[in-house]
């Protein structure tokens, strides 16, 4: 029954996207077709279409290449929806995971309340004594509600803190540990500080990396369960037009 539901969901998504062409959401129908029909192997050597935008995604070590289907800007909220050749769907809001479909574990009905920007300058305050490092950066807080499928865990309410990191976290991929190409990144961590209201749900953390010069979020990692972690990286990284060697000093 669940498999049938997923198939119906994908078919309805196809119809919905077809009906949205021409609207202000700027749906890219050819991009969606490219994601469905694309080759999911040998991502490092894949020849990319420069007209599309890509994410390199891993779920428990299994890689996939996703293409941007559409993005929608409302006020300061930017929502992006990405598709893979295996019909997985990921949606983000301002760099945070907003929902998934087609994975073994999916987050649905997700809402964020008073979520600070991942690139908020308050996360990395400038010290009056101009010291290069501080022992502990301040924390900002927000609330999150989500459901997890197919576990049928609904309306999970959590309080989450977000904090700037002074060191590269252990979960960062090897590519982003290379100082020659990733010296311009800043790292941020989110931690569940109020235990979820459902005792069967464990607190889950997330990390992000953004370019301190452009404020573009280039990497994220969010565990969907204790044993299933999803990560995404703007692809290709570094961008052919970027030059990390000439990055400015930390803000």
C-alpha positions as CSV (number, residue, x, y, z in Angstrom):
1,X,0.0,0.0,0.0
2,X,2.8,2.4,0.9
3,X,4.6,1.6,-2.4
4,X,1.4,2.4,-4.3
5,X,1.0,5.6,-2.4
6,X,4.5,6.7,-3.4
7,X,3.8,5.9,-7.1
8,X,0.6,8.0,-7.0
9,X,2.5,10.8,-5.3
10,X,5.1,10.9,-8.1
11,X,2.4,10.8,-10.8
12,X,0.6,13.6,-9.1
13,X,3.8,15.6,-8.9
14,X,4.4,15.2,-12.6
15,X,0.9,16.5,-13.3
16,X,1.3,19.3,-10.9
17,X,4.6,20.4,-12.4
18,X,3.2,20.3,-15.9
19,X,0.3,22.5,-14.8
20,X,2.7,25.0,-13.2
21,X,4.6,25.8,-16.3
22,X,4.4,29.5,-17.1
23,X,3.7,30.5,-13.5
24,X,6.0,32.7,-11.4
25,X,7.5,29.7,-9.7
26,X,9.7,29.3,-12.8
27,X,9.3,25.5,-13.0
28,X,12.0,24.1,-15.3
29,X,10.3,21.1,-16.9
30,X,13.4,20.1,-18.9
31,X,15.4,20.1,-15.7
32,X,12.9,17.6,-14.1
33,X,13.2,15.3,-17.1
34,X,16.9,15.5,-17.0
35,X,16.9,14.4,-13.3
36,X,14.6,11.5,-14.0
37,X,16.5,10.3,-17.1
38,X,20.1,11.2,-16.0
39,X,22.9,8.7,-15.2
40,X,23.3,8.4,-11.4
41,X,26.7,6.8,-11.6
42,X,30.2,8.2,-11.7
43,X,29.2,11.6,-10.4
44,X,32.7,12.9,-10.2
45,X,33.2,12.3,-13.9
46,X,29.7,13.3,-15.1
47,X,29.5,15.9,-17.8
48,X,27.1,18.5,-16.5
49,X,24.7,20.7,-18.4
50,X,25.7,24.3,-17.6
51,X,22.1,25.4,-17.9
52,X,21.1,23.4,-14.8
53,X,22.0,23.6,-11.2
54,X,23.1,20.5,-9.3
55,X,23.4,19.0,-5.8
56,X,25.6,16.0,-4.9
57,X,23.6,14.2,-2.3
58,X,24.5,11.2,-0.1
59,X,22.2,9.1,2.1
60,X,24.2,6.7,4.3
61,X,27.1,6.8,1.9
62,X,25.0,6.2,-1.3
63,X,25.6,9.2,-3.7
64,X,23.1,10.7,-6.1
65,X,23.1,13.7,-8.4
66,X,20.0,16.0,-8.2
67,X,18.9,18.9,-10.4
68,X,17.0,22.0,-9.4
69,X,13.4,21.7,-10.5
70,X,12.1,25.1,-9.3
71,X,12.6,27.7,-6.7
72,X,10.2,30.2,-5.2
73,X,11.0,33.4,-3.4
74,X,8.4,34.9,-1.1
75,X,9.8,37.8,0.9
76,X,13.0,36.6,2.5
77,X,12.0,32.9,2.2
78,X,13.6,31.0,-0.7
79,X,12.2,27.5,-1.3
80,X,14.1,25.1,-3.7
81,X,12.9,21.7,-4.9
82,X,15.4,19.2,-6.3
83,X,14.9,15.9,-8.1
84,X,17.1,12.8,-8.7
85,X,17.1,10.2,-11.5
86,X,15.7,7.7,-9.0
87,X,12.7,9.9,-8.3
88,X,13.8,11.2,-4.9
89,X,12.6,14.7,-4.1
90,X,14.3,17.1,-1.6
91,X,13.0,20.5,-0.7
92,X,14.9,23.2,1.2
93,X,13.9,26.6,2.7
94,X,16.8,29.0,3.1
95,X,19.3,26.1,3.1
96,X,17.4,24.0,5.7
97,X,15.7,20.7,4.9
98,X,12.0,21.3,4.4
99,X,10.9,17.9,3.3
100,X,11.7,14.7,1.3
101,X,10.0,12.1,-0.8
102,X,11.1,8.8,-2.2
103,X,13.7,8.0,0.4
104,X,13.6,5.0,2.8
105,X,13.0,7.6,5.6
106,X,11.2,10.8,4.8
107,X,10.5,14.1,6.7
108,X,7.1,15.5,5.9
109,X,4.8,18.3,7.1
110,X,7.8,20.2,8.3
111,X,7.4,23.8,9.6
112,X,9.9,26.2,11.1
113,X,9.1,29.0,13.5
114,X,11.4,32.0,14.0
115,X,14.3,30.2,12.4
116,X,17.4,32.4,12.2
117,X,19.3,32.6,8.9
118,X,22.1,30.0,8.8
119,X,24.4,32.9,7.8
120,X,23.2,35.2,10.5
121,X,26.2,37.5,11.6
122,X,25.2,37.1,15.2
123,X,26.5,33.5,15.1
124,X,30.1,34.9,14.7
125,X,30.4,38.1,16.7
126,X,33.4,40.3,16.3
127,X,35.5,40.5,19.4
128,X,36.4,43.9,20.8
129,X,40.0,42.7,21.4
130,X,40.3,41.4,17.9
131,X,41.2,37.9,19.1
132,X,41.2,35.4,16.3
133,X,39.1,32.9,18.1
134,X,36.5,32.9,20.9
135,X,35.9,29.9,23.2
136,X,32.1,29.8,22.6
137,X,29.9,31.5,20.1
138,X,26.4,32.6,21.1
139,X,23.3,30.4,20.4
140,X,20.1,31.4,18.7
141,X,16.9,29.3,19.0
142,X,13.8,28.3,17.0
143,X,11.1,25.7,17.0
144,X,10.4,22.9,14.5
145,X,7.5,20.6,13.8
146,X,7.8,17.5,11.6
147,X,6.5,14.0,10.8
148,X,8.6,11.0,9.9
149,X,7.4,8.4,7.4
150,X,7.0,5.4,7.0
151,X,7.4,5.2,10.7
152,X,4.2,7.2,11.1
153,X,5.6,9.5,13.7
154,X,3.5,12.7,13.5
155,X,3.7,16.2,14.9
156,X,7.1,16.0,16.5
157,X,7.8,19.3,18.2
158,X,11.4,20.3,18.9
159,X,13.3,23.3,20.1
160,X,16.6,23.8,18.2
161,X,19.7,25.9,18.9
162,X,22.0,27.1,16.1
163,X,25.6,28.1,16.8
164,X,28.7,29.1,14.8
165,X,31.6,26.7,15.0
166,X,35.2,27.7,15.2
167,X,36.5,24.4,13.9
168,X,35.5,22.1,11.0
169,X,33.2,19.5,12.5
170,X,34.1,15.8,12.3
171,X,31.1,15.1,10.0
172,X,32.4,17.4,7.3
173,X,33.4,15.6,4.0
174,X,37.0,15.3,3.1
175,X,36.6,17.7,0.2
176,X,35.6,20.5,2.6
177,X,38.6,19.8,4.8
178,X,41.1,20.8,2.2
179,X,42.4,24.3,3.1
180,X,43.3,24.9,-0.5
181,X,39.7,24.8,-1.7
182,X,37.6,25.3,1.4
183,X,39.4,28.0,3.4
184,X,36.6,30.5,2.8
185,X,33.9,28.4,4.5
186,X,32.2,29.0,7.9
187,X,30.5,26.2,9.8
188,X,27.3,26.2,11.7
189,X,25.7,23.5,13.9
190,X,22.1,22.9,14.9
191,X,21.3,21.0,18.0
192,X,17.9,19.8,19.4
193,X,17.9,21.3,23.0
194,X,14.3,20.4,24.0
195,X,13.6,16.7,23.8
196,X,10.9,15.8,21.2
197,X,7.5,15.3,22.6
198,X,7.4,11.7,21.3
199,X,9.6,9.5,23.6
200,X,10.4,7.2,20.6
201,X,12.1,10.0,18.7
202,X,15.8,10.9,19.4
203,X,17.3,14.4,19.2
204,X,19.1,14.9,15.8
205,X,21.7,17.4,14.9
206,X,22.6,19.2,11.6
207,X,25.6,21.0,10.3
208,X,26.0,23.6,7.4
209,X,28.9,25.3,5.6
210,X,28.5,28.6,3.8
211,X,30.9,30.8,1.8
212,X,31.8,33.7,4.0
213,X,32.2,36.0,0.9
214,X,29.0,35.3,-0.9
215,X,26.9,33.9,2.0
216,X,25.9,31.0,-0.2
217,X,25.2,27.8,1.6
218,X,27.3,25.1,-0.1
219,X,26.9,22.1,2.3
220,X,24.4,20.6,4.7
221,X,24.0,17.4,6.7
222,X,20.9,16.4,8.5
223,X,20.2,13.1,10.2
224,X,16.7,11.9,9.5
225,X,17.0,9.2,12.2
226,X,19.9,8.1,14.3
227,X,21.0,5.7,11.6
228,X,20.0,7.6,8.4
229,X,21.9,10.8,7.6
230,X,21.4,12.9,4.5
231,X,24.0,15.3,3.2
232,X,24.1,17.6,0.2
233,X,26.8,19.6,-1.5
234,X,26.5,22.3,-4.2
235,X,27.9,20.7,-7.3
236,X,30.4,21.0,-8.7
237,X,32.4,22.2,-5.8
238,X,34.3,24.4,-5.9
239,X,32.4,26.1,-8.7
240,X,34.5,26.6,-11.9
241,X,33.9,30.4,-11.5
242,X,35.1,30.5,-7.9
243,X,38.7,31.0,-6.7
244,X,39.1,30.0,-3.0
245,X,42.7,31.0,-3.2
246,X,41.7,34.6,-3.3
247,X,39.1,34.5,-0.5
248,X,38.9,37.5,1.8
249,X,39.7,37.4,5.5
250,X,37.0,36.1,7.8
251,X,34.3,38.5,8.5
